Amino acid sequence: MVFRDGLHDFYHDFLNYNSHERLIQCGVFNGLTIKEFIDICPDYEWIIGIEADFSNYANSMWVTSERDVRLMYNAVSDKREMVSFESTGTGRSKISNNGNGTVLAIRGDELKCKPTMIQMDIEGAEMRALIASRDMLKLPDITTVFPSSTFE
């Protein structure tokens, strides 16, 4: 299932949560979406959050006080490489040729894990990230993918 409607990503009647959900969130911003997921699915198994804007990454560290939540300071794209990144400290930070810094972009398949859900809000890099996560997306446990509606 693939969809995205904006705010409140995990509040939908048609989503059935199981105990031991495993979430990868690409584009953590302030950590509130992770907290929303924890509130709705308290029996989750683990959560990996990935954020490429260092200010947002640092401001989201509070969520790692929850059990089995790990944050990574990376971008997600179709290649493992250093990328130019426009850090704004907002939800609009993105990979950009005119960036004000660099960050290591990773491929989703590099994570070598088996999520049940993937949520992405990475300002236009969603398609590249999905392509680089194709092995993960073939796993039988994956039930839901939430890409952002800002595809470029």
DSSP file (Angstrom, degrees, kcal/mol; ACC not computed):
  #  RESIDUE AA STRUCTURE BP1 BP2  ACC     N-H-->O    O-->H-N    N-H-->O    O-->H-N    TCO  KAPPA ALPHA  PHI   PSI    X-CA   Y-CA   Z-CA
    1    1 A M              0   0    0      0, 0.0   144,-2.8     0, 0.0     2,-0.4   0.000 360.0 360.0 360.0 131.8    0.0    0.0    0.0
    2    2 A V  B     +a  145   0A   0    142,-0.2     2,-0.3   144,-0.1   144,-0.2  -0.992 360.0 128.3-129.0 124.6    1.4    3.4   -0.9
    3    3 A F        -     0   0    0    142,-1.5     2,-0.3    -2,-0.4   146,-0.0  -0.983  26.6-170.5-163.6 167.0   -0.2    6.7    0.1
    4    4 A R        +     0   0    0     -2,-0.3     3,-0.1   142,-0.2   144,-0.0  -0.887  10.1 170.5-162.4 131.8    0.5   10.1    1.7
    5    5 A D        -     0   0    0      1,-0.3     2,-0.6    -2,-0.3   143,-0.1   0.420  49.3-110.4-125.6   1.0   -1.9   12.8    2.7
    6    6 A G  S    S+     0   0    0      3,-0.0    -1,-0.3     0, 0.0     3,-0.2  -0.930  81.3  35.3 112.9-121.8    0.2   15.2    4.7
    7    7 A L  S    S+     0   0    0     -2,-0.6    -2,-0.1     1,-0.2    26,-0.0  -0.259 111.2  27.0 -72.7 158.4   -0.3   15.6    8.5
    8    8 A H    >   -     0   0    0      1,-0.1     3,-1.3     2,-0.1    -1,-0.2   0.952  68.0-178.3  57.8  57.5   -1.1   12.7   10.8
    9    9 A D  T 3  S+     0   0    0      1,-0.3    -1,-0.1    -3,-0.2    -2,-0.1   0.788  76.0  43.7 -56.1 -32.7    0.4   10.0    8.6
   10   10 A F  T 3  S+     0   0    0      1,-0.1     2,-1.1    23,-0.1    -1,-0.3   0.414  87.3  92.5-102.6   2.7   -0.5    7.2   11.0
   11   11 A Y    <   +     0   0    0     -3,-1.3     2,-0.4     3,-0.0    -1,-0.1  -0.719  53.5 127.1 -97.2  85.2   -4.1    8.1   11.8
   12   12 A H    >   -     0   0    0     -2,-1.1     3,-1.6     3,-0.1    -4,-0.0  -0.994  57.6-139.2-142.4 134.0   -6.1    6.2    9.2
   13   13 A D  T 3  S+     0   0    0     -2,-0.4    -1,-0.1     1,-0.3    -2,-0.0   0.802 102.3  57.5 -61.0 -30.6   -9.0    3.8    9.7
   14   14 A F  T 3  S+     0   0    0     -3,-0.1     2,-0.5     2,-0.0    -1,-0.3   0.518  85.9  93.4 -84.5  -2.5   -7.8    1.4    7.1
   15   15 A L    <   -     0   0    0     -3,-1.6     2,-0.6    -5,-0.1    -3,-0.1  -0.796  57.8-165.1 -90.4 126.5   -4.3    0.9    8.7
   16   16 A N        -     0   0    0     -2,-0.5     2,-0.4     2,-0.0    -2,-0.0  -0.952   9.1-151.9-110.8 119.1   -4.2   -2.1   11.0
   17   17 A Y        -     0   0    0     -2,-0.6     2,-0.3    23,-0.1     3,-0.0  -0.718   7.0-160.6 -93.8 139.3   -1.2   -2.1   13.3
   18   18 A N    >   -     0   0    0     -2,-0.4     3,-0.8     1,-0.1     2,-0.1  -0.738  32.4 -94.7-106.7 159.9    0.3   -5.3   14.6
   19   19 A S  T 3  S+     0   0    0     -2,-0.3    25,-0.2     1,-0.2    -1,-0.1  -0.481 110.7  35.0 -66.8 150.7    2.5   -5.7   17.6
   20   20 A H  T 3  S+     0   0    0     23,-2.8    -1,-0.2     1,-0.2    24,-0.2   0.792  77.3 170.4  73.8  31.0    6.1   -5.7   16.6
   21   21 A E    <   -     0   0    0     -3,-0.8    24,-3.4    20,-0.1    25,-1.1  -0.430  21.8-149.8 -65.1 149.1    5.8   -3.1   13.7
   22   22 A R  E     -b   46   0A   0     23,-0.2    94,-2.7    22,-0.2    95,-2.2  -0.968  15.0-165.9-128.4 112.9    9.2   -2.0   12.4
   23   23 A L  E     -bc  47 117A   0     23,-2.0    25,-2.7    -2,-0.5     2,-0.5  -0.830  16.9-169.1-108.9 134.4    9.3    1.6   11.0
   24   24 A I  E     -bc  48 118A   0     93,-1.9    95,-2.7    -2,-0.4     2,-0.6  -0.993  13.6-168.2-111.0 123.5   11.9    3.4    8.9
   25   25 A Q  E     -bc  49 119A   0     23,-2.9    25,-2.9    -2,-0.5     2,-0.6  -0.956   4.7-163.1-114.6 118.4   11.2    7.1    8.7
   26   26 A C  E    S+bc  50 120A   0     93,-3.2    95,-2.4    -2,-0.6    25,-0.2  -0.891  76.9  27.7-100.5 116.7   13.1    9.1    6.1
   27   27 A G        -     0   0    0     23,-3.4    24,-0.2    -2,-0.6    -1,-0.2   0.864  66.3-178.7  95.3  69.0   13.0   12.8    6.9
   28   28 A V    >   +     0   0    0     22,-0.9     3,-2.1    -3,-0.2     2,-0.8   0.805   9.0 173.1 -71.3 -32.1   12.5   12.9   10.7
   29   29 A F  T 3  S-     0   0    0      1,-0.3    -1,-0.2     2,-0.1    30,-0.1  -0.438  75.9  -9.1  55.7 -98.3   12.4   16.8   10.9
   30   30 A N  T 3  S-     0   0    0     -2,-0.8    -1,-0.3    30,-0.1    33,-0.1   0.369  93.3-111.3-112.1   4.5   11.4   17.3   14.6
   31   31 A G  S <> S+     0   0    0     -3,-2.1     4,-2.0    31,-0.1     5,-0.1   0.363  84.1 117.7  86.7  -5.9   10.7   13.7   15.7
   32   32 A L  H  > S+     0   0    0      1,-0.2     4,-2.4    -4,-0.2     5,-0.1   0.824  71.6  54.8 -68.9 -30.3    6.9   14.3   16.2
   33   33 A T  H  > S+     0   0    0     -5,-0.4     4,-2.3     2,-0.2    -1,-0.2   0.891 107.8  50.4 -69.1 -36.8    5.9   11.8   13.5
   34   34 A I  H  > S+     0   0    0     -6,-0.2     4,-2.4     2,-0.2    -2,-0.2   0.934 110.9  49.1 -62.3 -44.7    7.9    9.1   15.3
   35   35 A K  H  X S+     0   0    0     -4,-2.0     4,-2.5     1,-0.2    -2,-0.2   0.896 108.9  53.2 -61.5 -40.1    6.2   10.1   18.5
   36   36 A E  H  X S+     0   0    0     -4,-2.4     4,-1.9     2,-0.2    -1,-0.2   0.924 109.2  49.0 -59.1 -45.1    2.8    9.8   16.7
   37   37 A F  H  X S+     0   0    0     -4,-2.3     4,-2.9     1,-0.2    -2,-0.2   0.917 110.6  50.1 -61.5 -44.0    3.7    6.3   15.6
   38   38 A I  H  < S+     0   0    0     -4,-2.4    -1,-0.2     1,-0.2    -2,-0.2   0.902 109.3  51.7 -62.1 -41.6    4.7    5.3   19.1
   39   39 A D  H  < S+     0   0    0     -4,-2.5    -1,-0.2     1,-0.2    -2,-0.2   0.881 117.5  38.3 -62.6 -38.2    1.5    6.6   20.5
   40   40 A I  H  < S+     0   0    0     -4,-1.9    -2,-0.2     1,-0.2    -1,-0.2   0.827 129.7  29.7 -81.4 -33.5   -0.6    4.7   18.0
   41   41 A C    ><  +     0   0    0     -4,-2.9     3,-1.5    -5,-0.2    -1,-0.2  -0.602  65.7 164.5-128.5  69.7    1.5    1.5   18.0
   42   42 A P  T 3  S+     0   0    0      0, 0.0    -1,-0.1     0, 0.0    -4,-0.1   0.669  73.1  62.8 -66.6 -15.6    3.1    1.2   21.4
   43   43 A D  T 3  S+     0   0    0     -3,-0.1   -23,-2.8   -25,-0.1   -22,-0.1   0.109  74.7 143.5 -95.5  23.3    4.1   -2.4   20.9
   44   44 A Y    <   -     0   0    0     -3,-1.5   -22,-0.2   -24,-0.2     3,-0.1  -0.155  47.9-142.8 -57.4 156.9    6.4   -1.6   18.0
   45   45 A E        -     0   0    0    -24,-3.4     2,-0.3     1,-0.4   -23,-0.2   0.902  69.5 -25.8 -88.2 -50.4    9.6   -3.6   17.6
   46   46 A W  E     -b   22   0A   0    -25,-1.1   -23,-2.0     2,-0.0     2,-0.4  -0.986  49.7-148.6-159.6 163.1   12.0   -0.9   16.5
   47   47 A I  E     -bd  23  69A   0     21,-2.3    23,-2.5    -2,-0.3     2,-0.5  -0.999   4.4-166.2-137.6 132.4   12.2    2.5   14.7
   48   48 A I  E     -bd  24  70A   0    -25,-2.7   -23,-2.9    -2,-0.4     2,-0.4  -0.988  10.2-167.4-116.7 122.6   15.0    3.9   12.5
   49   49 A G  E     -bd  25  71A   0     21,-3.0    23,-2.5    -2,-0.5     2,-0.5  -0.911   1.5-163.1-108.8 137.2   14.8    7.6   11.8
   50   50 A I  E     +bd  26  72A   0    -25,-2.9   -23,-3.4    -2,-0.4   -22,-0.9  -0.983  13.0 170.6-124.2 126.3   17.0    9.2    9.1
   51   51 A E  E     - d   0  73A   0     21,-2.6    23,-0.7    -2,-0.5    24,-0.1  -0.997  19.2-171.4-139.7 131.2   17.5   12.9    8.9
   52   52 A A        +     0   0    0     -2,-0.4     2,-0.7    21,-0.2    23,-0.1   0.618  67.6  84.9 -99.2 -15.9   20.0   14.9    6.7
   53   53 A D     >  -     0   0    0      1,-0.2     4,-3.0    21,-0.1     5,-0.2  -0.800  69.7-151.3 -87.7 116.7   19.6   18.4    8.2
   54   54 A F  H  > S+     0   0    0     -2,-0.7     4,-3.0     1,-0.2     5,-0.2   0.873  94.1  53.0 -60.9 -38.3   22.0   18.4   11.2
   55   55 A S  H  > S+     0   0    0      2,-0.2     4,-2.3     1,-0.2    -1,-0.2   0.933 113.2  43.7 -61.3 -45.8   19.9   21.0   13.0
   56   56 A N  H  > S+     0   0    0      2,-0.2     4,-1.0     1,-0.2    -2,-0.2   0.907 113.1  52.7 -64.5 -42.0   16.7   18.8   12.6
   57   57 A Y  H >X S+     0   0    0     -4,-3.0     3,-0.8     1,-0.2     4,-0.5   0.950 112.0  44.8 -57.0 -51.2   18.7   15.7   13.5
   58   58 A A  H >< S+     0   0    0     -4,-3.0     3,-1.0     1,-0.3     4,-0.2   0.894 112.4  51.5 -62.5 -40.6   20.0   17.3   16.7
   59   59 A N  H 3< S+     0   0    0     -4,-2.3     3,-0.3     1,-0.2    -1,-0.3   0.636 108.7  53.1 -72.4 -12.7   16.6   18.7   17.6
   60   60 A S  H X< S+     0   0    0     -4,-1.0     3,-2.0    -3,-0.8     4,-0.3   0.477  76.7  97.7 -97.9  -4.5   15.1   15.2   17.2
   61   61 A M  G X<  +     0   0    0     -3,-1.0     3,-1.9    -4,-0.5     4,-0.2   0.753  66.9  76.5 -58.7 -23.4   17.4   13.4   19.5
   62   62 A W  G >  S+     0   0    0     -3,-0.3     3,-1.6     1,-0.3    -1,-0.3   0.823  84.8  63.7 -55.9 -31.2   14.8   13.6   22.3
   63   63 A V  G X  S+     0   0    0     -3,-2.0     3,-1.6     1,-0.3    -1,-0.3   0.697  84.6  74.0 -71.6 -16.7   12.9   10.8   20.6
   64   64 A T  G <  S+     0   0    0     -3,-1.9     5,-0.3    -4,-0.3    -1,-0.3   0.575  77.7  77.2 -73.0  -6.2   15.8    8.4   21.2
   65   65 A S  G <  S+     0   0    0     -3,-1.6    -1,-0.3    -4,-0.2    -2,-0.2   0.682  79.7  87.9 -72.7 -16.0   14.8    8.3   24.8
   66   66 A E  S X  S-     0   0    0     -3,-1.6     3,-0.9    -4,-0.2     2,-0.1  -0.483  99.5 -87.9 -75.4 154.6   12.0    6.0   23.7
   67   67 A R  T 3  S+     0   0    0      1,-0.2    -1,-0.1    -2,-0.1     3,-0.1  -0.356 102.6   0.7 -67.6 141.6   12.9    2.3   23.6
   68   68 A D  T 3  S+     0   0    0      1,-0.2   -21,-2.3    -4,-0.1     2,-0.5   0.800  90.1 137.5  53.4  38.5   14.5    0.9   20.4
   69   69 A V  E <   -d   47   0A   0     -3,-0.9     2,-0.4    -5,-0.3   -21,-0.2  -0.972  28.6-176.6-113.6 126.0   14.5    4.2   18.5
   70   70 A R  E     -d   48   0A   0    -23,-2.5   -21,-3.0    -2,-0.5     2,-0.4  -0.978   9.5-156.9-123.9 133.8   17.7    4.9   16.5
   71   71 A L  E     -d   49   0A   0     -2,-0.4     2,-0.4   -23,-0.2   -21,-0.2  -0.878   5.3-161.8-109.2 144.3   18.4    8.1   14.5
   72   72 A M  E     -d   50   0A   0    -23,-2.5   -21,-2.6    -2,-0.4     2,-1.2  -0.977  18.2-137.5-124.8 138.2   20.9    8.4   11.7
   73   73 A Y  E     +d   51   0A   0     -2,-0.4    31,-0.3   -23,-0.2     2,-0.3  -0.751  64.8 104.3 -94.8  88.6   22.4   11.6   10.3
   74   74 A N        -     0   0    0     -2,-1.2     2,-0.3   -23,-0.7    31,-0.2  -0.962  64.8-120.8-154.3 163.1   22.2   10.8    6.6
   75   75 A A  E     -f  105   0B   0     29,-1.9    31,-2.3    -2,-0.3     2,-0.4  -0.666  28.5-133.2 -96.8 166.5   20.3   11.6    3.4
   76   76 A V  E     +f  106   0B   0     -2,-0.3    53,-0.3    29,-0.2     2,-0.2  -0.994  44.0 130.0-124.5 128.0   18.5    8.8    1.5
   77   77 A S        -     0   0    0     29,-2.3    31,-0.4    -2,-0.4    48,-0.0  -0.760  68.6 -76.8-154.0-162.4   18.9    8.5   -2.3
   78   78 A D  S    S+     0   0    0     -2,-0.2     2,-0.3    29,-0.1    29,-0.1   0.513 107.6  42.1 -91.7  -5.1   19.8    6.1   -5.1
   79   79 A K  S    S-     0   0    0     27,-0.2     2,-0.9     2,-0.1    -2,-0.1  -0.987  78.9-119.8-139.4 149.0   23.5    6.1   -4.5
   80   80 A R        +     0   0    0     -2,-0.3     2,-0.3    26,-0.1    26,-0.2  -0.805  68.5 114.4 -84.8 108.4   25.9    6.0   -1.5
   81   81 A E  E    S-G  105   0B   0     24,-1.2    24,-3.2    -2,-0.9     2,-0.4  -0.981  73.7 -86.3-166.1 160.9   27.8    9.3   -1.9
   82   82 A M  E     -G  104   0B   0     -2,-0.3     2,-0.3    22,-0.2    22,-0.2  -0.648  51.4-167.4 -73.9 132.1   28.4   12.7   -0.4
   83   83 A V  E     -G  103   0B   0     20,-2.8    20,-1.8    -2,-0.4     2,-0.4  -0.907  27.0-108.6-124.2 152.0   25.7   15.0   -1.6
   84   84 A S  E     -G  102   0B   0     -2,-0.3    12,-2.2    18,-0.2     2,-0.4  -0.632  43.1-165.7 -73.7 131.9   25.2   18.8   -1.5
   85   85 A F  E     -GH 101  95B   0     16,-3.2    15,-1.2    -2,-0.4     2,-1.0  -0.982  22.4-142.1-132.6 132.8   22.5   19.5    1.0
   86   86 A E  E     - H   0  94B   0      8,-3.5     8,-1.5    -2,-0.4     2,-0.5  -0.794  23.8-164.7 -92.8  98.8   20.4   22.6    1.6
   87   87 A S        +     0   0    0     -2,-1.0    -2,-0.0     6,-0.2   -34,-0.0  -0.748  23.9 157.5 -88.3 124.1   20.0   22.7    5.4
   88   88 A T        -     0   0    0     -2,-0.5    -1,-0.1     2,-0.3     3,-0.1   0.504  52.8-121.4-120.3 -11.4   17.3   25.1    6.5
   89   89 A G  S    S+     0   0    0      1,-0.3     2,-0.2     2,-0.0    -2,-0.1   0.658  86.1  89.3  73.0  14.8   16.4   23.8   10.0
   90   90 A T  S >  S-     0   0    0    -60,-0.0     3,-0.9     0, 0.0    -1,-0.3  -0.616 100.3 -88.1-126.7-173.3   12.8   23.4    8.7
   91   91 A G  T 3  S+     0   0    0      1,-0.2    32,-0.2    -2,-0.2   -61,-0.0   0.371 116.6  70.6 -79.2   4.9   10.8   20.7    6.9
   92   92 A R  T 3   +     0   0    0     30,-0.1    -1,-0.2     2,-0.1    -6,-0.1   0.263  63.8 126.6-106.8   9.6   12.1   22.0    3.6
   93   93 A S    <   +     0   0    0     -3,-0.9     2,-0.3    -8,-0.0    -6,-0.2  -0.390  37.2 160.2 -64.9 146.7   15.7   20.9    3.8
   94   94 A K  E     -H   86   0B   0     -8,-1.5    -8,-3.5   -42,-0.1     2,-0.3  -0.996  48.4 -80.3-163.5 162.2   16.7   18.9    0.7
   95   95 A I  E     +H   85   0B   0     27,-0.3     2,-0.3    -2,-0.3   -10,-0.3  -0.569  61.0 164.2 -65.2 130.8   19.4   17.5   -1.5
   96   96 A S    >   -     0   0    0    -12,-2.2     3,-1.5    -2,-0.3    -2,-0.0  -0.986  51.7-133.3-156.3 139.7   20.3   20.4   -3.8
   97   97 A N  T 3  S+     0   0    0     -2,-0.3   -12,-0.1     1,-0.3    -1,-0.1   0.743 113.8  51.4 -63.2 -21.3   23.1   21.4   -6.2
   98   98 A N  T 3  S+     0   0    0    -14,-0.1    -1,-0.3    -3,-0.0   -13,-0.1  -0.065  85.6 147.9-104.7  31.0   23.1   24.8   -4.4
   99   99 A G    <   -     0   0    0     -3,-1.5   -13,-0.3     1,-0.1    -4,-0.1  -0.111  51.7-136.9 -66.3 164.1   23.4   23.3   -0.9
  100  100 A N  S    S+     0   0    0    -15,-1.2     2,-0.3   -16,-0.0   -14,-0.2   0.191  83.5   3.9-104.6  13.9   25.1   25.0    2.0
  101  101 A G  E    S- G   0  85B   0    -16,-0.9   -16,-3.2     2,-0.0     2,-0.3  -0.961  73.0-107.5-172.3-176.8   26.8   21.8    3.2
  102  102 A T  E     + G   0  84B   0     -2,-0.3     2,-0.3   -18,-0.3   -18,-0.2  -0.932  24.8 178.2-129.7 155.8   27.3   18.1    2.4
  103  103 A V  E     - G   0  83B   0    -20,-1.8   -20,-2.8    -2,-0.3     2,-0.5  -0.981  37.7 -98.8-150.4 153.4   26.0   14.9    4.0
  104  104 A L  E     - G   0  82B   0     -2,-0.3   -29,-1.9   -31,-0.3     2,-0.4  -0.663  34.5-151.4 -78.0 121.0   26.4   11.2    3.2
  105  105 A A  E     -fG  75  81B   0    -24,-3.2   -24,-1.2    -2,-0.5     2,-0.3  -0.768  14.9-166.1 -89.2 137.9   23.5    9.8    1.2
  106  106 A I  E     -f   76   0B   0    -31,-2.3   -29,-2.3    -2,-0.4     2,-0.4  -0.830  20.6-116.9-119.5 160.7   22.7    6.1    1.8
  107  107 A R    >   -     0   0    0     -2,-0.3     3,-1.6   -31,-0.2     4,-0.4  -0.772  23.8-126.2 -92.7 142.1   20.6    3.6   -0.1
  108  108 A G  G >  S+     0   0    0    -31,-0.4     3,-1.7    21,-0.4     4,-0.3   0.869 108.9  61.0 -55.6 -38.6   17.7    2.1    1.8
  109  109 A D  G >  S+     0   0    0     23,-2.1     3,-1.1     1,-0.3    -1,-0.3   0.702  89.8  71.6 -65.1 -17.8   18.9   -1.4    1.0
  110  110 A E  G <  S+     0   0    0     -3,-1.6    -1,-0.3     1,-0.2    -2,-0.2   0.740  80.5  74.3 -67.2 -21.8   22.1   -0.7    2.9
  111  111 A L  G <  S-     0   0    0     -3,-1.7    -1,-0.2    -4,-0.4    -2,-0.2   0.742  85.5-153.4 -66.8 -21.8   20.2   -0.7    6.2
  112  112 A K    <   +     0   0    0     -3,-1.1     2,-0.3    -4,-0.3    -3,-0.1   0.901  50.1 119.3  50.4  49.1   20.0   -4.5    5.9
  113  113 A C        -     0   0    0     -4,-0.0    -1,-0.2     2,-0.0    -2,-0.1  -0.847  65.7-122.1-135.9 173.4   16.8   -4.7    8.0
  114  114 A K        -     0   0    0     -2,-0.3     2,-0.0    -3,-0.1   -92,-0.0  -0.752  32.9-176.6-122.6  82.9   13.3   -5.9    7.5
  115  115 A P        -     0   0    0      0, 0.0   -92,-0.2     0, 0.0     3,-0.1  -0.343  24.5-156.0 -74.5 159.8   10.8   -3.0    8.1
  116  116 A T  S    S+     0   0    0    -94,-2.7    27,-3.0     1,-0.3    28,-1.5   0.596  83.8  27.8-100.3 -20.8    7.1   -3.5    8.1
  117  117 A M  E     -ce  23 144A   0    -95,-2.2   -93,-1.9    25,-0.2     2,-0.4  -0.996  60.2-167.1-141.8 143.8    6.5    0.2    7.2
  118  118 A I  E     -ce  24 145A   0     26,-2.0    28,-3.3    -2,-0.3     2,-0.4  -0.997   6.6-171.3-129.9 128.2    8.5    3.0    5.5
  119  119 A Q  E     -ce  25 146A   0    -95,-2.7   -93,-3.2    -2,-0.4     2,-0.4  -0.980   8.3-173.8-119.1 130.3    7.5    6.6    5.8
  120  120 A M  E     +c   26   0A   0     26,-3.8   -93,-0.2    -2,-0.4     2,-0.1  -0.984  25.6 157.5-129.6 132.3    9.3    9.2    3.6
  121  121 A D        +     0   0    0    -95,-2.4   -92,-0.1    -2,-0.4    -2,-0.0  -0.615  25.9 142.8-143.7  81.2    9.1   13.0    3.4
  122  122 A I    >   -     0   0    0     -2,-0.1     3,-1.5   -94,-0.0   -27,-0.3  -0.164  66.0-106.4-123.5  37.4   12.4   13.9    1.8
  123  123 A E  T 3  S-     0   0    0      1,-0.3   -28,-0.1   -32,-0.2    28,-0.1   0.825  88.3 -27.6  47.4  55.8   11.5   16.8   -0.4
  124  124 A G  T 3  S+     0   0    0    -30,-0.1    28,-0.6     1,-0.0     3,-0.3   0.325 116.3  94.8  97.0  -8.0   11.6   15.3   -3.9
  125  125 A A    <>  +     0   0    0     -3,-1.5     4,-2.4     1,-0.2     5,-0.2   0.339  53.4 103.1 -95.0   7.3   14.1   12.5   -3.3
  126  126 A E  H  > S+     0   0    0      1,-0.2     4,-2.9     2,-0.2     5,-0.2   0.906  77.7  49.3 -58.9 -46.5   11.4    9.9   -2.7
  127  127 A M  H  > S+     0   0    0     -3,-0.3     4,-2.4     1,-0.2    -1,-0.2   0.925 112.7  47.3 -63.2 -43.8   11.5    8.2   -6.0
  128  128 A R  H  > S+     0   0    0     -4,-0.3     4,-1.9     1,-0.2    -1,-0.2   0.910 113.7  49.1 -62.2 -40.8   15.3    7.8   -5.9
  129  129 A A  H  < S+     0   0    0     -4,-2.4   -21,-0.4   -53,-0.3    -2,-0.2   0.894 110.6  49.7 -66.7 -39.6   15.1    6.5   -2.4
  130  130 A L  H >< S+     0   0    0     -4,-2.9     3,-1.4     1,-0.2    -2,-0.2   0.910 109.3  51.9 -65.3 -41.6   12.4    4.0   -3.3
  131  131 A I  H >< S+     0   0    0     -4,-2.4     3,-1.2     1,-0.3    -1,-0.2   0.902 110.0  49.4 -60.1 -40.6   14.4    2.8   -6.3
  132  132 A A  T 3< S+     0   0    0     -4,-1.9   -23,-2.1     1,-0.3    -1,-0.3   0.407 110.3  52.4 -81.4   3.5   17.4    2.2   -4.0
  133  133 A S  T <> S+     0   0    0     -3,-1.4     4,-2.4   -25,-0.2     3,-0.3   0.129  71.6 118.3-117.2  16.4   15.2    0.3   -1.5
  134  134 A R  H <> S+     0   0    0     -3,-1.2     4,-0.9     1,-0.2    -2,-0.1   0.834  73.6  51.3 -61.2 -35.6   13.8   -2.1   -4.0
  135  135 A D  H >4 S+     0   0    0      1,-0.2     3,-0.6     2,-0.2     4,-0.3   0.919 112.2  47.5 -66.2 -40.6   15.2   -5.2   -2.3
  136  136 A M  H >4 S+     0   0    0     -3,-0.3     3,-1.4     1,-0.2     6,-0.2   0.880 107.5  56.8 -64.4 -38.2   13.7   -4.1    1.0
  137  137 A L  H 3< S+     0   0    0     -4,-2.4    -1,-0.2     1,-0.3    -2,-0.2   0.687  99.9  59.9 -69.7 -17.3   10.4   -3.4   -0.7
  138  138 A K  T << S+     0   0    0     -4,-0.9    -1,-0.3    -3,-0.6    -2,-0.2   0.559  78.8 115.2 -84.5  -8.9   10.2   -7.0   -1.9
  139  139 A L  S X  S-     0   0    0     -3,-1.4     3,-1.0    -4,-0.3    -3,-0.0  -0.333  71.3-130.9 -65.1 142.1   10.3   -8.4    1.6
  140  140 A P  T 3  S+     0   0    0      0, 0.0    -1,-0.1     0, 0.0    -3,-0.0   0.747 102.3  60.7 -67.2 -22.1    7.1  -10.2    2.7
  141  141 A D  T 3  S+     0   0    0    -26,-0.1     2,-0.3     2,-0.0    -4,-0.1   0.720  78.0 101.5 -77.8 -20.6    6.8   -8.2    5.9
  142  142 A I    <   +     0   0    0     -3,-1.0   -25,-0.2    -6,-0.2   -26,-0.2  -0.491  36.5 159.4 -73.2 125.8    6.5   -4.8    4.3
  143  143 A T        +     0   0    0    -27,-3.0     2,-0.4    -2,-0.3   -26,-0.2   0.687  56.4  32.3-115.7 -28.4    2.9   -3.7    4.4
  144  144 A T  E     - e   0 117A   0    -28,-1.5   -26,-2.0     2,-0.0     2,-0.4  -0.995  48.4-174.5-143.1 135.4    2.9    0.1    4.0
  145  145 A V  E     -ae   2 118A   0   -144,-2.8  -142,-1.5    -2,-0.4   -26,-0.2  -0.999   7.7-166.5-126.8 128.3    5.0    2.7    2.3
  146  146 A F  E     + e   0 119A   0    -28,-3.3   -26,-3.8    -2,-0.4     2,-0.2  -0.822  12.3 179.2-114.3  88.0    4.2    6.4    2.8
  147  147 A P        -     0   0    0      0, 0.0   -26,-0.2     0, 0.0    -2,-0.0  -0.612  33.6-104.6 -85.2 155.2    6.0    8.6    0.3
  148  148 A S        -     0   0    0     -2,-0.2     3,-0.3     1,-0.1   -27,-0.1  -0.252  19.2-124.6 -69.2 161.8    5.6   12.3    0.3
  149  149 A S  S    S+     0   0    0      1,-0.2    -1,-0.1     2,-0.0   -28,-0.1   0.271  92.2  89.6 -89.9  11.9    3.4   14.1   -2.2
  150  150 A T        +     0   0    0      2,-0.0    -1,-0.2     0, 0.0   -24,-0.1  -0.055  53.9 159.3-100.9  32.8    6.3   16.4   -3.3
  151  151 A F              0   0    0     -3,-0.3   -26,-0.1     1,-0.2   -28,-0.0  -0.265 360.0 360.0 -54.2 137.7    7.7   14.2   -6.0
  152  152 A E              0   0    0    -28,-0.6    -1,-0.2     0, 0.0   -27,-0.1   0.366 360.0 360.0-111.5 360.0    9.9   16.2   -8.4
